[in-house]
């Protein structure tokens, strides 16, 4: 089963290629940038290049994209070209090649404004049934690419699964106030409660989706760490998150204090992965309970794979304020 991984120089693409190579699975890495995990260098906006890359491919894992960190440094046309036209090129060639599974790595950012309840409202409970309200060109183009995927499934019966991944990047938060108040590991540990997935779990989600794409045909799935929260927690989460977290994990405060960490005063959304676990048979291993076990043992809560991939950044240049400029 020959596999094509687009975006092989990126965080998730490299993680997938590392995993396939370790398994001895035939996989080809494609990216616009050269890397140790990239076999074909070129742009998915180039239809001829995509046509050649797709020869003999049976499964496509399409992770290549312009991300939110590129919004302030790239034009809207760049986003349309890469995220929409690039996806269209891959879908058309997948149909011509008779591909048996097409996985599209999307993002929870497509939910946009639906994730930000007004003051006094409960935290948002984000499932696949929530209607997206995209807020920037990144989320607009990812949502459009999702629609292309659905169209190709309907018209050509191409098995397509869309994986809306939550945060897995290791870089600092783009919010200056968050960076000022919380160290990076503190932030990312807390995010595993509601809006982050470890790199290793993101990979296993894609591996599970590869196996299920044919029988399922088409589906959209939120890929995030399993939250401990319930709908009953939502009103209090948005006004007093520490109280809710202490009620679920009584030992959290002491473990955080020993590390010099703090708890977010409020949480505005909760990503729910129940459908992915049920329909894909996905079993994420890295959650907040894992974080607390690691704190008790003095261990790093990140998976070995996440540590191996490390931080890549999103631009060649460095910026004075933050990991990337904010629009």
C-alpha positions in Angstrom: 0.0 0.0 0.0 1.9 3.0 -1.3 1.2 6.2 0.8 1.8 9.8 -0.1 2.2 12.2 2.7 2.0 15.9 1.7 3.6 18.5 4.0 6.4 16.0 5.0 8.7 18.8 6.2 6.0 20.0 8.7 5.3 18.9 12.2 2.6 16.3 11.5 4.0 15.3 8.1 7.4 14.5 9.6 5.8 12.6 12.5 3.9 10.5 10.0 6.9 9.8 7.9 9.0 8.9 10.9 6.3 6.4 11.9 6.0 4.8 8.5 9.7 4.5 8.1 10.0 2.9 11.6 7.2 0.4 10.6 8.9 -0.3 7.2 5.7 1.0 5.5 6.1 2.3 1.9 5.5 6.0 2.1 6.6 9.0 0.0 7.0 12.4 1.6 6.2 15.5 -0.5 6.8 19.1 0.5 7.7 22.4 -1.0 10.8 22.4 1.2 13.5 19.8 1.4 13.9 17.8 4.6 15.1 14.4 5.7 11.6 13.1 5.4 10.8 14.7 2.0 11.3 12.5 -1.1 9.6 14.8 -3.7 10.2 18.6 -3.6 7.6 20.7 -5.3 4.3 22.5 -4.8 0.8 20.9 -4.7 -0.4 24.0 -6.7 1.5 22.5 -9.7 -0.9 20.0 -11.3 1.9 18.3 -13.4 4.0 17.8 -10.3 1.0 16.3 -8.4 0.2 14.0 -11.3 3.7 12.6 -11.3 3.8 12.3 -7.5 0.5 10.3 -7.4 1.7 7.5 -9.7 1.2 4.2 -7.9 -0.2 5.8 -4.8 -3.1 4.1 -3.0 -3.5 6.3 0.1 -3.1 10.1 0.4 -2.6 11.8 3.7 -2.8 15.5 2.9 -1.3 17.6 5.7 0.3 20.3 3.6 -1.2 23.7 4.2 -0.7 27.4 4.9 -1.5 27.8 8.6 -2.8 30.5 10.9 0.8 31.7 11.6 1.0 32.6 7.9 -2.1 34.9 7.9 0.0 38.0 8.5 2.8 37.1 6.2 1.1 35.6 3.1 -1.6 36.9 0.8 -5.2 35.7 0.8 -4.4 34.4 -2.8 -1.5 32.3 -1.4 -4.0 30.7 1.0 -6.5 30.0 -1.8 -3.7 28.6 -4.0 -2.3 26.2 -1.4 -5.2 25.3 0.7 -7.9 25.1 -2.0 -6.3 24.7 -5.4 -3.6 22.4 -4.0 -6.3 20.2 -2.4 -8.3 20.2 -5.6 -5.2 19.0 -7.6 -4.7 16.1 -5.2 -8.4 15.1 -5.2 -8.6 15.1 -9.0 -5.4 13.0 -9.3 -6.6 10.7 -6.5 -9.7 9.9 -8.5 -7.7 9.4 -11.7 -5.3 7.1 -9.9 -8.1 5.1 -8.2 -6.8 6.0 -4.7 -8.5 3.9 -2.0 -8.3 6.4 0.9 -7.8 10.2 1.0 -7.3 11.7 4.4 -7.5 15.5 4.7 -5.9 17.1 7.8 -8.1 20.0 8.6 -8.3 22.1 11.8 -10.6 23.0 14.6 -10.0 26.6 13.6 -12.7 26.1 11.0 -15.2 26.5 13.9 -14.0 30.1 14.3 -16.4 32.4 16.2 -18.5 29.4 17.3 -15.7 28.7 19.8 -15.9 32.1 21.6 -19.0 32.4 23.7 -20.0 35.9 24.9 -19.3 37.0 28.5 -21.7 35.2 30.8 -22.4 32.4 28.4 -21.2 28.8 29.1 -18.1 27.6 27.5 -18.7 26.2 24.0 -19.1 22.4 23.6 -17.5 21.7 20.3 -18.6 18.6 18.4 -18.7 17.9 14.7 -22.3 19.1 14.7 -21.3 22.7 15.5 -21.8 25.0 12.5 -18.4 26.6 11.6 -18.1 30.4 11.7 -14.6 31.0 10.1 -12.8 34.1 11.2 -9.8 34.4 8.9 -8.6 33.3 5.5 -6.9 30.3 7.0 -10.2 28.8 8.4 -12.1 30.0 5.3 -9.8 28.1 2.9 -9.7 25.0 5.1 -13.4 24.9 5.3 -13.6 25.3 1.5 -11.2 22.4 1.0 -13.3 20.3 3.3 -16.3 21.0 1.0 -14.2 19.9 -2.0 -13.4 16.7 -0.2 -17.1 16.1 0.4 -18.0 16.9 -3.2 -15.4 14.4 -4.6 -16.8 11.7 -2.3 -20.3 12.3 -3.5 -19.5 12.6 -7.2 -16.7 10.0 -7.5 -17.2 7.8 -4.4 -13.6 8.6 -3.3 -13.3 7.5 0.3 -12.4 10.7 2.2 -12.1 11.3 5.9 -11.5 14.8 7.3 -9.6 15.1 10.5 -10.0 18.4 12.3 -6.9 18.5 14.5 -6.6 20.7 17.5 -3.3 22.3 18.5 -0.2 20.1 18.4 2.6 22.6 17.6 5.2 23.0 20.3 5.9 26.7 19.7 5.0 29.4 22.1 1.4 30.7 22.2 0.8 33.7 19.8 -1.0 35.6 22.5 1.4 38.0 24.2 -0.5 38.1 27.5 -0.6 34.3 27.7 3.2 34.2 27.1 3.7 36.8 29.8 1.6 35.0 32.4 2.4 31.3 31.7 5.4 29.3 30.6 5.0 27.3 27.5 4.8 23.9 29.1 2.3 25.1 31.6 0.0 26.4 28.7 0.3 23.2 26.7 -0.3 21.0 29.7 -3.6 22.8 30.4 -4.6 22.8 26.8 -4.7 19.0 26.9 -7.8 19.5 29.0 -9.8 21.0 26.1 -7.9 22.1 23.0 -4.7 20.2 22.3 -3.6 16.8 21.0 -0.2 15.2 21.4 1.7 14.6 18.2 1.7 10.8 18.8 -2.1 10.8 19.2 -2.5 12.9 16.0 -0.5 10.2 14.2 -2.5 7.3 15.5 -5.7 9.1 14.6 -4.5 9.2 11.0 -3.4 5.6 11.1 -6.9 4.6 12.4 -8.5 6.7 9.7 -6.5 5.0 7.0 -8.0 1.7 8.1 -11.5 3.0 8.3 -11.8 5.2 5.3 -13.0 2.5 2.9 -15.8 1.2 5.1 -16.9 4.7 6.3 -16.7 6.4 2.9 -16.9 10.0 4.3 -16.7 11.6 7.7 -15.5 14.5 9.7 -13.7 14.0 13.0 -12.4 16.2 15.8 -8.9 15.0 16.8 -8.1 16.3 20.3 -7.1 14.8 23.6 -10.0 13.3 25.5 -11.5 16.0 27.8 -12.5 15.2 31.4 -15.2 17.8 31.2 -18.9 17.3 30.9 -21.6 19.6 29.5 -22.6 20.3 33.1 -19.1 21.9 33.7 -19.5 24.5 30.9 -21.2 27.4 32.7 -18.5 27.3 35.5 -15.6 26.7 33.2 -16.1 30.0 31.5 -16.1 32.0 34.8 -14.0 29.9 37.2 -12.0 27.2 35.5 -9.8 26.5 38.5 -12.8 25.4 40.6 -13.9 22.9 37.9 -10.4 21.5 37.4 -9.9 21.1 41.2 -13.2 19.2 41.4 -12.1 16.8 38.7 -8.4 16.6 39.7 -8.0 17.4 43.4 -4.2 16.8 43.3 -3.7 19.2 40.4 -3.2 22.4 42.4 -0.5 20.9 44.6 1.4 19.4 41.6 1.1 22.7 39.7 2.3 24.7 42.7 5.4 22.5 43.1 6.3 23.2 39.4 5.5 27.0 39.7 2.6 26.6 37.3 -0.8 28.3 37.3 -4.3 27.4 36.1 -6.1 29.4 33.5 -8.9 31.6 35.1 -11.3 30.6 32.4 -11.8 28.2 29.5 -14.0 29.2 26.6 -14.4 26.0 24.6 -14.1 22.2 24.9 -13.3 20.0 22.0 -15.1 16.6 22.0 -13.4 13.6 20.4 -16.1 11.0 21.1 -17.1 10.4 17.5 -13.4 9.8 16.4 -12.9 7.4 19.3 -16.2 5.5 18.5 -16.1 5.4 14.7 -12.4 5.3 14.0 -11.5 3.1 17.0 -9.0 5.7 18.0 -7.6 5.5 21.5 -5.6 8.7 22.4 -3.1 8.1 25.2 -2.0 11.6 26.1 -4.5 13.5 28.2 -4.4 15.7 31.4 -4.4 12.6 33.6 -1.1 11.7 31.9 0.2 15.2 32.5 -0.4 14.8 36.2 1.2 11.4 36.3 4.3 12.9 34.7 4.4 15.7 37.1 4.3 13.3 40.0 7.2 11.3 38.4 9.2 14.4 37.3 8.9 13.3 33.6 8.2 15.2 30.4 4.5 14.8 29.5 5.1 15.1 25.8 5.3 11.8 23.8 8.8 10.7 22.5 7.6 11.3 19.0 6.6 14.9 19.8 10.1 15.5 21.3 11.8 13.9 18.3 10.0 16.1 15.8 10.6 19.2 18.0 9.9 22.8 17.1 10.0 23.8 13.4 8.5 27.3 13.4 6.5 28.5 10.4 8.8 31.1 8.9 12.5 31.4 7.9 12.9 34.7 9.8 12.5 35.3 13.5 10.2 37.9 14.9 10.8 40.3 17.8 7.3 39.7 19.4 6.1 36.2 19.6 6.7 33.1 17.5 4.9 34.7 14.5 3.2 38.0 13.7 -0.5 38.4 14.4 -2.8 39.9 11.8 
